[in-house]
């Protein structure tokens, strides 16, 4: 069984919208509903665990799950104060027969079924994968005073996205170790890397943006609009 854990517990403070950005409308549908729709329609996904903030659990049910009838969402879980804790809370709800788990940001509504499927298949083969895209621009690593310390070769630099997919036992162990050692990370793949497990990059899409600022709303609406023309 393949399970998707969708993270919707973030505050989205950079949006300055007065409400959680996940409930903002993109082409007349809540952003989070756009995200869930892709996973709900994907044949490679068997069930979905939605992780939301405690104060928004009922809102998710009333404005997202009930109106849109996402039949694969079988669990609505309370998130933690940080992303890593929210993921771990979702992991604790995985069924015993779950073989592959995909972690995805609820704020990435333009994800396609094709990318999801390739990540699931990649996890079956390699154990751990992450969607991403090659960097288009040169990246500079700087020090605390903003002086350049290192310029990595652009051809080897990728921008990480979600979904990230893993064999369930690998991801569970990575989070258990991180919790025990007090390690904090916003990237699940990096926790797996700490175990000495190689993470395979799966090419995603430059359209698979994370909606963070008001400008991103405009971009996302434009992309979704073109897909529905």
C-alpha positions in Angstrom: 0.0 0.0 0.0 1.2 3.5 -0.9 0.3 6.3 1.5 0.6 10.1 1.0 1.0 12.3 4.0 -0.1 15.9 3.1 1.2 18.6 5.4 -1.3 21.4 6.1 -0.3 22.5 9.6 1.9 25.5 8.6 0.8 29.1 9.4 1.7 30.7 6.1 2.7 34.0 7.8 4.5 35.4 4.7 1.2 35.5 2.8 -0.2 38.2 5.1 -3.7 37.2 4.1 -5.3 37.0 7.5 -6.3 33.4 6.9 -4.3 30.2 6.3 -3.1 30.3 2.7 -4.3 26.7 2.2 -7.9 27.9 2.4 -7.4 30.7 -0.1 -9.1 30.2 -3.4 -7.1 29.3 -6.6 -9.5 29.4 -9.6 -12.5 29.1 -7.3 -11.1 26.1 -5.3 -9.2 26.1 -2.0 -5.5 25.7 -2.5 -5.4 22.7 -0.3 -8.2 21.1 -2.3 -6.2 21.6 -5.4 -3.3 19.7 -3.8 -5.4 16.9 -2.4 -7.2 16.4 -5.8 -3.9 15.4 -7.5 -3.2 12.7 -4.9 -6.8 11.5 -4.6 -6.9 11.0 -8.4 -3.5 9.4 -8.6 -3.7 5.6 -9.2 -0.4 5.0 -7.4 -1.8 6.4 -4.1 -4.0 4.1 -2.0 -4.8 6.4 0.9 -4.0 9.9 2.3 -3.3 11.2 5.7 -3.9 14.9 6.1 -2.0 16.7 8.8 -3.4 20.0 9.9 -3.1 22.4 12.8 -5.2 21.7 15.9 -7.2 24.9 15.5 -8.0 24.1 11.8 -8.9 20.4 12.0 -12.7 21.2 11.9 -12.1 23.8 9.2 -10.4 21.2 7.0 -13.3 18.9 7.5 -16.0 21.5 6.8 -14.3 23.4 3.9 -12.1 20.8 2.2 -13.0 17.1 3.0 -16.8 17.3 3.2 -17.4 19.5 0.1 -15.0 17.8 -2.2 -15.4 14.2 -1.1 -11.8 13.1 -1.2 -12.4 9.4 -0.6 -8.8 8.4 -0.2 -8.3 10.8 2.8 -9.0 8.3 5.6 -7.2 10.1 8.5 -7.1 13.7 9.6 -4.2 14.2 12.1 -3.2 17.0 14.4 0.2 18.5 13.4 3.0 19.7 15.6 4.6 23.0 16.3 7.2 22.3 13.6 7.1 20.6 10.2 9.2 17.7 11.3 6.8 16.9 14.2 3.9 17.1 11.8 5.5 14.5 9.5 6.2 12.3 12.5 2.6 12.5 13.7 1.5 11.4 10.3 4.1 8.5 10.2 2.6 7.2 13.5 -0.7 6.8 11.7 0.6 4.7 8.9 -1.0 1.3 8.5 1.1 -1.9 9.0 0.7 -2.8 5.3 2.1 0.6 4.1 5.2 -0.1 1.9 5.9 3.4 0.4 5.0 6.8 1.9 5.1 10.1 0.0 5.4 13.3 1.9 4.0 16.4 0.2 3.6 20.1 1.1 -0.1 21.1 1.1 1.1 24.4 -0.3 2.3 22.8 -3.6 -1.1 22.6 -5.4 0.3 22.3 -9.0 1.8 18.8 -8.5 0.9 16.4 -11.2 -0.1 12.7 -11.0 2.8 11.8 -13.3 5.4 13.2 -10.8 3.7 11.5 -7.9 3.7 8.1 -9.7 7.4 8.4 -10.6 8.3 9.2 -7.0 6.4 6.2 -5.8 8.0 4.0 -8.3 11.4 5.5 -7.5 11.0 4.8 -3.8 10.2 1.1 -4.6 13.5 0.8 -6.6 15.9 3.1 -4.6 14.3 3.3 -1.2 14.4 7.1 -1.0 13.7 9.7 -3.6 12.9 13.4 -3.8 11.3 15.4 -6.6 13.4 18.3 -7.8 14.6 20.3 -10.7 18.1 21.3 -11.9 19.0 24.8 -10.8 18.7 27.4 -13.6 21.0 29.9 -12.0 24.4 29.8 -10.4 24.2 29.2 -6.6 26.5 30.9 -4.1 27.2 29.6 -0.6 28.0 32.5 1.7 29.3 33.0 5.2 27.7 34.8 8.1 28.9 38.1 6.8 27.5 37.5 3.3 30.8 36.9 1.6 30.9 34.0 -0.9 32.6 30.9 0.5 31.9 28.5 -2.3 30.3 28.3 -5.8 29.1 24.8 -6.5 29.1 23.6 -10.1 25.7 24.5 -11.4 25.3 21.2 -13.3 25.3 19.3 -10.0 22.8 21.6 -8.1 19.2 20.7 -7.9 16.3 22.5 -6.2 14.4 20.2 -3.9 10.7 19.9 -4.1 8.0 17.5 -2.8 6.8 14.9 -3.0 9.6 13.0 -1.3 8.9 9.3 -1.2 10.5 6.5 0.9 10.0 2.9 1.9 8.0 3.3 5.1 10.5 1.6 7.4 13.3 3.9 6.2 11.4 7.1 6.8 10.1 5.9 10.2 13.5 5.0 11.4 15.0 8.3 10.2 12.4 10.2 12.2 12.8 8.1 15.3 16.5 8.7 15.3 16.1 12.4 14.7 13.6 12.6 17.6 15.9 10.7 19.9 19.0 12.8 19.0 17.2 16.1 19.0 17.9 16.7 15.3 15.6 19.3 13.6 15.2 19.6 9.8 12.6 20.9 7.3 13.7 18.2 4.8 12.8 14.6 5.3 15.4 13.4 2.8 18.2 15.0 4.8 17.1 12.9 7.8 17.4 9.8 5.7 20.8 10.9 4.3 22.0 11.1 7.9 21.5 7.3 8.1 23.9 6.8 5.2 21.1 6.1 2.7 21.4 7.6 -0.7 18.5 9.7 -2.0 17.7 9.6 -5.7 16.5 12.8 -7.3 13.4 12.4 -9.5 12.9 15.3 -12.0 9.8 17.2 -11.1 8.5 20.3 -12.7 9.4 24.0 -12.6 5.7 24.6 -12.2 5.6 22.7 -9.0 6.0 25.8 -6.9 5.4 26.2 -3.2 2.8 29.0 -2.7 4.4 31.2 -0.1 3.8 34.9 -1.1 0.9 36.8 -2.7 2.9 36.8 -6.0 2.8 33.0 -5.9 -1.0 33.0 -5.9 -1.0 34.9 -9.2 1.5 32.4 -10.7 -0.3 29.4 -9.5 -3.7 30.7 -10.8 -2.1 31.3 -14.2 -0.7 27.8 -14.4 -3.9 26.1 -13.3 -5.9 28.3 -15.7 -3.8 27.2 -18.6 -4.2 23.5 -17.7 -8.0 23.8 -17.7 -8.3 25.7 -21.0 
